[in-house]
Amino acid sequence: MVQIRGMHTLIRDREISKHDFVFYSDQLIRLVVEHGLGHLPFTEKQVITPTASVYTRIDFAKSCVVFPLFEGFLLFIYYSGESMENALRACCKGLKIGKILIHRDGDNGKHLIYEKLPKDISERHVLLLDPVLATGNSANHAIELLVQKRVPESHIIFLNLISAPEGIHCVCKRFPSLKIVTSEIDVALNGEFRVIPGMGEFGDRYFGSDD
Amino acid sequence: MEPAALRSGFNDHISVESNGGLDCPKNKQPFIIGVAGGTASGKTTVCNQIISQLHDQRVVLVNQDSFYRSLNDDQLVNVHEYNFDHPAAFNTELLLSCMEKLRRGHPVNIPSYDFKSHKSIEPSRLVNPADVIILEGILVLHDFHVRNLMNMKIFVDIDSDVRLARRIQRDTVERGRNIQNVLDQYSRFVKPSFEEFILPSKKFADIIIPRGGDNDVAIDLIVQHILTKLGQHDLCKIYPNINVIFSTFQIRGMHTLVRDVKTTKHDFVFYSDRLIRLVVEHGLGHLPFTEKQIITPTGSVYSGVVFCKRLCGVSVIRSGESMENALRACCKGIKIGKILIHGDGKNGRQLIYEKLPADISSRHVLLLDPVLASGNSAIKAISLLLSKGVPETSIIFLNLISAPEGIHAVCRKFPKLKIVTSEIDSSLDKNYGVIPGMGEFGDRYFGTD
C-alpha cells in the first residue's frame, strides 16, 4: 500500500521533528498491529444484526502484546508516557501488555534484566513488538524467553516496522513456526549492525532521548 | 475456422476440471474470458497455458467450433465450397444461450461437432459451471452479444505469413492433405474471412497478445489479473473504481461486533472507530503521490513517496461525522466540510445545509458516509461537490458498508469517482435499509436510539 511508503518516507527522514516522528510511527505501528491481529486464530458464530438479518460472527483467541525493551528503552517508556501503548490499546480493548528488558552487553552477550509478563501468557497468542529488526540476536533472546514461559512458538507473531534480511534469516531459521509481520524489508545491515537505509535508533527518536 | 475434413481424428474439445460445480456459491458469477485470433495463431496454446497456471481454480474451456451448424446434404456434396470461416457458419444463438446459462451457474449441454460428417452428433458434452469460463474461437469477439458476456477479451495476434506457414505444416504433415488444396482453401475463404471479420474484431480486445503462446509475460499478466478479479466481489468485476479493503479475519471480527444488535454503545463506538480508521488509511492510499528521496539518520538514502497535501474531508451529517476523528488522526489539521441531506424513502432527498471550504475545487475530497444504502443521498452530495467545481476524479467516497444498489447507482452516475469500503452487503430491504447491515449507524454511534 502506497500509504505505508508515505509514512516510511516521513519517519525515516532525519529532518523530521520528534513530534511528527511519534505521530507517524504510532500510525504505522497501529497498521502493523492491525495486520498482526488479522493472523490470530478465530472461531465462527452467527449474530443477528439490528435489521434482524444473520451475519457470521468471528471470535478471536486470547492475545497479549509484549514489548522487548532494549537498553535505554525501558526508562523512557515509563517516563514519557505510554503513547506507543495507546496505539495498541486503540486496537485491542483490555489488552494485556507485557514488557521485557534485555541489556546489550557487547556485540552478542545479551542478558535479560527485567521482565513483566501476564501470568497466563502460555494460554495467549503473543504479539511481540519490536520496531526495528536488525541482527535478530535480541529478538531471538526475547522469543526464547517466551518459549521458556511455555508460549508455543506458533502462537507468537513478531511485529516490525522495518526488518533487515539478516534479522529475518536469523529469527526464521531458529523459530520456523513463528510468524513475522513487517511493513518494510530493508536492504542490509552495515558494519555496525545498523539497518540500511533504516531509520536510526527507534527508541532514541521516539522518546527523544538523543537530544 | 478449419475446413471440416482436416479435423478428423483431432479433438481439442477438452473439458478441464469441471469437477462438480454444485458447490458454486450463490451470486458468485464466473469470470468469462474470450480468446480470439486467426487460424493457427496459437489460441489453444494460450488457453492451455492460462488453464495450467490457474491450477487451483475450476476452469471450463468452451470451443466455438462446437457450435458449427450441421451441413445439409447439398452443402455436404459441395463441402469445398462451404466457408467455415464465416460468422454464419456458427450457431451463435445457441452459443449465447449456453454461455448465459453457464454465467448464471447452471450446467449446460455443449453440442459435439463431428468434423468428418460436418454434423452435431450425440452425445453432447455436459459442462458444469466453474469459476473461470474460457470461450475460444476465431470469431468469439465478432458478435456484440457474445462480447458483452465477457469480463476479459483477448486477441492472439500473429503475422499472417507465420499463421499460413503453420497451417500448411499442420495440414500437410500432420493431417496428410494436399498442399494445393490447403492453399486454395486459404486464399478463397480463410484469408478473406480473416480480413473481413476476424481482424476487425481485434479492436474490441482488452489485450492483444503478440507471439501467442510464446509470450510468457502476457500470460503471466493475464493470470494475475484473473486471480485478482476472482478474489473480488462481483461488483468489482463490473466497476473497477470500487476498492474493498483487504479483508482479514480481524476485519470480519470487527464487523461482527458492530453489526451485532446486542453490542453495547461503548463497544459499537470502539470497533466502528477502529474499522473507520482502516477505511480512512486505505482511502488516503488512493491519493496522488510523488516520489521523494530522503536521508535517514544512518546517512543512507531512502526512496519514498509524498502524498498530495491539498485535501479536505466532507462528512454527510450525521453518520459521516463519526468518521471525522479518524480522518483528523491520520491527517493533522485537515479541513472538514459538512453537508446535511434529509428526506425519507427513495425520493425527496433535500440538501438542507452545506458548509464547505471555499477553495474546495482545488482539493482532493474524501467524502465520508459510513453506510451507502440506496445511494440517493450520496448522489446528492457528490452532485453538490461537482457543482462546486471539484473534479469527479478528485473524489474518494469512504464507506464502512455498501449495498450493491448504492454502488450501482453511484458508480453508474459517477464512473470516475473512487469508492473505498470495508464490506459489500447483500441487498436493501423495502425500507432502504442495508441487509444484513448494522441498523441506523448514526443512532447507534451517537446513542440516540
HADDOCK unambig.tbl for C-alpha pairs under 7 A between the chains (distance, minus, plus):
assign (segid A and resid 1 and name CA) (segid B and resid 285 and name CA) 6.54 0.50 0.50
assign (segid A and resid 2 and name CA) (segid B and resid 285 and name CA) 5.49 0.50 0.50
assign (segid A and resid 3 and name CA) (segid B and resid 284 and name CA) 6.52 0.50 0.50
assign (segid A and resid 3 and name CA) (segid B and resid 285 and name CA) 4.32 0.50 0.50
assign (segid A and resid 5 and name CA) (segid B and resid 304 and name CA) 5.86 0.50 0.50
assign (segid A and resid 5 and name CA) (segid B and resid 305 and name CA) 6.15 0.50 0.50
assign (segid A and resid 6 and name CA) (segid B and resid 304 and name CA) 6.38 0.50 0.50
assign (segid A and resid 6 and name CA) (segid B and resid 305 and name CA) 5.00 0.50 0.50
assign (segid A and resid 6 and name CA) (segid B and resid 306 and name CA) 5.51 0.50 0.50
assign (segid A and resid 6 and name CA) (segid B and resid 307 and name CA) 6.74 0.50 0.50
assign (segid A and resid 9 and name CA) (segid B and resid 294 and name CA) 6.96 0.50 0.50
assign (segid A and resid 9 and name CA) (segid B and resid 304 and name CA) 4.87 0.50 0.50
assign (segid A and resid 9 and name CA) (segid B and resid 305 and name CA) 6.14 0.50 0.50
assign (segid A and resid 12 and name CA) (segid B and resid 296 and name CA) 5.12 0.50 0.50
assign (segid A and resid 13 and name CA) (segid B and resid 294 and name CA) 5.55 0.50 0.50
assign (segid A and resid 13 and name CA) (segid B and resid 295 and name CA) 5.60 0.50 0.50
assign (segid A and resid 13 and name CA) (segid B and resid 296 and name CA) 4.93 0.50 0.50
assign (segid A and resid 14 and name CA) (segid B and resid 295 and name CA) 6.14 0.50 0.50
assign (segid A and resid 14 and name CA) (segid B and resid 296 and name CA) 4.94 0.50 0.50
assign (segid A and resid 14 and name CA) (segid B and resid 297 and name CA) 4.85 0.50 0.50
assign (segid A and resid 37 and name CA) (segid B and resid 250 and name CA) 6.14 0.50 0.50
assign (segid A and resid 38 and name CA) (segid B and resid 248 and name CA) 5.25 0.50 0.50
assign (segid A and resid 38 and name CA) (segid B and resid 249 and name CA) 5.46 0.50 0.50
assign (segid A and resid 38 and name CA) (segid B and resid 250 and name CA) 4.50 0.50 0.50
assign (segid A and resid 47 and name CA) (segid B and resid 260 and name CA) 5.75 0.50 0.50
assign (segid A and resid 48 and name CA) (segid B and resid 260 and name CA) 5.71 0.50 0.50
assign (segid A and resid 48 and name CA) (segid B and resid 261 and name CA) 6.13 0.50 0.50
assign (segid A and resid 49 and name CA) (segid B and resid 259 and name CA) 5.09 0.50 0.50
assign (segid A and resid 49 and name CA) (segid B and resid 260 and name CA) 4.85 0.50 0.50
assign (segid A and resid 49 and name CA) (segid B and resid 261 and name CA) 4.91 0.50 0.50
assign (segid A and resid 49 and name CA) (segid B and resid 436 and name CA) 6.24 0.50 0.50
assign (segid A and resid 49 and name CA) (segid B and resid 437 and name CA) 6.72 0.50 0.50
assign (segid A and resid 49 and name CA) (segid B and resid 438 and name CA) 5.70 0.50 0.50
assign (segid A and resid 50 and name CA) (segid B and resid 260 and name CA) 6.98 0.50 0.50
assign (segid A and resid 50 and name CA) (segid B and resid 261 and name CA) 4.77 0.50 0.50
assign (segid A and resid 50 and name CA) (segid B and resid 438 and name CA) 5.87 0.50 0.50
assign (segid A and resid 50 and name CA) (segid B and resid 439 and name CA) 4.98 0.50 0.50
assign (segid A and resid 51 and name CA) (segid B and resid 435 and name CA) 6.71 0.50 0.50
assign (segid A and resid 51 and name CA) (segid B and resid 436 and name CA) 6.36 0.50 0.50
assign (segid A and resid 51 and name CA) (segid B and resid 437 and name CA) 6.74 0.50 0.50
assign (segid A and resid 51 and name CA) (segid B and resid 438 and name CA) 6.86 0.50 0.50
assign (segid A and resid 51 and name CA) (segid B and resid 439 and name CA) 5.73 0.50 0.50
assign (segid A and resid 53 and name CA) (segid B and resid 435 and name CA) 6.49 0.50 0.50
assign (segid A and resid 53 and name CA) (segid B and resid 436 and name CA) 4.82 0.50 0.50
assign (segid A and resid 54 and name CA) (segid B and resid 436 and name CA) 6.39 0.50 0.50
assign (segid A and resid 55 and name CA) (segid B and resid 256 and name CA) 6.99 0.50 0.50
assign (segid A and resid 55 and name CA) (segid B and resid 436 and name CA) 6.50 0.50 0.50
assign (segid A and resid 56 and name CA) (segid B and resid 256 and name CA) 6.97 0.50 0.50
assign (segid A and resid 57 and name CA) (segid B and resid 253 and name CA) 6.54 0.50 0.50
assign (segid A and resid 57 and name CA) (segid B and resid 256 and name CA) 4.85 0.50 0.50
assign (segid A and resid 58 and name CA) (segid B and resid 252 and name CA) 6.46 0.50 0.50
assign (segid A and resid 58 and name CA) (segid B and resid 253 and name CA) 4.65 0.50 0.50
assign (segid A and resid 58 and name CA) (segid B and resid 256 and name CA) 6.26 0.50 0.50
assign (segid A and resid 59 and name CA) (segid B and resid 253 and name CA) 6.42 0.50 0.50
assign (segid A and resid 91 and name CA) (segid B and resid 274 and name CA) 6.61 0.50 0.50
assign (segid A and resid 196 and name CA) (segid B and resid 300 and name CA) 6.44 0.50 0.50
assign (segid A and resid 197 and name CA) (segid B and resid 296 and name CA) 6.32 0.50 0.50
assign (segid A and resid 197 and name CA) (segid B and resid 298 and name CA) 6.64 0.50 0.50
assign (segid A and resid 197 and name CA) (segid B and resid 300 and name CA) 4.83 0.50 0.50
assign (segid A and resid 197 and name CA) (segid B and resid 301 and name CA) 6.10 0.50 0.50
assign (segid A and resid 197 and name CA) (segid B and resid 302 and name CA) 5.96 0.50 0.50
assign (segid A and resid 198 and name CA) (segid B and resid 296 and name CA) 6.63 0.50 0.50
assign (segid A and resid 198 and name CA) (segid B and resid 298 and name CA) 6.90 0.50 0.50
assign (segid A and resid 199 and name CA) (segid B and resid 296 and name CA) 5.46 0.50 0.50
assign (segid A and resid 199 and name CA) (segid B and resid 297 and name CA) 5.82 0.50 0.50
assign (segid A and resid 199 and name CA) (segid B and resid 298 and name CA) 6.80 0.50 0.50
assign (segid A and resid 200 and name CA) (segid B and resid 296 and name CA) 6.95 0.50 0.50
assign (segid A and resid 200 and name CA) (segid B and resid 297 and name CA) 4.96 0.50 0.50
assign (segid A and resid 200 and name CA) (segid B and resid 298 and name CA) 5.59 0.50 0.50
